[in-house]
Amino acid sequence: MNLPHAGELAALGTAVCWTVTSLSFEAAGRRIGSLTVNLVRLLWAVGLLAGLNLVLRGHAWPTDAPPEAWKWLVISGLIGFAFGDLCLFRAFVDLGARMSMLIMALVPPMTALVGMAALGERLSPVEWLGLVLTVGGVAWVVRERAPDASGRMSSPSLRGILLALGGAAGQAVGLVFSKIGMREYPDPFAANQIRVIAGSIGFALVFTAMRRWPRFVAGFRNGRAQAQTLVGAIFGPFAGVSLSLLAVRLTEAGIAATLMSIVPILLLPIARLRGEVVTRRATIGAIAAVVGCALLFLGDPRG
């Protein structure tokens, strides 16, 4: 018997997964550093995706991908993971998961703008409204001065904001290059595996250039951080991506993408439970950003 609204439930499950992922990586990053967390979780993801592809496709590695697909997907992985996630994970430490994921709501409008420049795509009036609403909602929140844990009025860290913006830009550009690569190699799980492999190699080169391998070894020995990173890897590039693909397959892409974009709202009550100050302005701004994402996706006639 078919489960009613299975696609919508899968999209909501994706949002929950990405919420868990952001909190797990924030906690692990505070213990062993964002750079170490990035490489460790990508190595976990390579193994998890290899097992998944072995079950789904009969072979663990994307050896059947054509060279043109490898080129674009490797570029996508380097930009999306090695640059974008390097920025995002440092933002988790500087800003926390809630503010970082709110800024990551800018990925859809950034992707739309990059798509216009690189692929000749066009936005409808409703999509332009969604873009403006998302950017406005995020900007309204990050400009707010709110009381911190000690009661003093402070603004979010400028460095953290710039890092989160770098994370959003990296993910947006990476998504567009993924779209180009998947024209030649449409299998989403295998294509994602190529991106993860490229990201792992990119981070390995960064570790070598910065002579950070001793810190990696020390971080790998931190059992609690490893457990948090494994949880993030399972709920992120493994379960989260899988559920997102299932959601897009079972329901309209616009509805699925809109439900998956509610992570900033899901993080609000969690932030309050953790003792963070969540103002009315922060709540309204997060809702405005998510509504803007909804208009971007639902206003797309192709969705």
PyMOL commands that set and color helices and strands:
alter all, ss='L'
color gray80, all
select helices_A, chain A and resi 6-32+34-57+67-95+97-119+125-142+158-181+188-210+213-220+223-250+253-260+263-273+280-298
alter helices_A, ss='H'
color red, helices_A
select strands_A, chain A and resi 146-147+153-154
alter strands_A, ss='S'
color yellow, strands_A
deselect
rebuild
show_as cartoon
